[in-house]
């Protein structure tokens, strides 16, 4: 099932909020997971697993390293769910 950019961004914000306690409002497309949101690799893997479940996509470990910003993840999930 295809998801819109807005749906994915809102869903990721919710997942990041649950994992890190960051306000969902702080999760914006331009933000870097590590530099801006201070998400470490362990939290990132949890976020990826939860995103895979929520959106019904698979994100191989080799691709996770390419997801630098929130927008990178949104674009990846939208494309993978199409």
N, C-alpha and C positions, 0 to 999 in steps of 0.2 A: 504494500500500500504506500503510495507516495505521500510524503509529508511536505508542508510548505516551510519556507525559511522561518516564518514567525512561529509555527508550531514547534519546530526543532529548537529554536533559540529559547522559547519559553520552557520547554521540557528540559533542556540542558541546564538552564538557570535553576530549575527546581531540583535536579539531581545534584548540582554543585552546592546548592544551599543545604541539602540533606547531608552531604559528605563533609562540608567544611564549615558550615554555619554562616558563610558569606550571604549577605542579602541578595536575593534574586535580582534586585534592581542594579546591583554592582556588576552583573554579568552582561557584558556588551560584546558585540562582534569584534570590535577592535582590540579587546583586551587579550594579553598574552596569559596563558595558563600559569606559567612559572613566574614571569617578571611582574605582572600586574595583580594576579589573583593569588600568588604565593602557593600554588598547588604543587605538592611534591609527587614523585613518580608513583608512590604507593597509592596516594589518593587518586591520581590520574587513572591508574588501572581500574580502581573501583568505579570511577565515573564512566570509564569506557564500557565496563561490563554492564553497568546499569543502563547506559544509553543503548547498548545492543539489545537488551531485554525490552526496554521501553519502545524502541522504534523498529524492532524486528530486523536489525541489520547485523552484519558481521564486520568487525574492524580488526583485521589481522595485526598482531603485535608489531610487525615491520612497518605498518602504516601509522601506528600511534605516534611515532617519533616525528612524523610530518605534520601533526596537528599542533601547531604552535599557538595559534590564536583560537578564540571561541568561534570566529567566522570560519576558520579552516575546518573545524569539527562540524559546524552547521552544514557547510557545503558538502562535506564528505557524506554525511548522513542523508541529506536530501538526494544526492546522486545515487547512493547505495539503495535507497528505498524506492527509487523510481521504477 
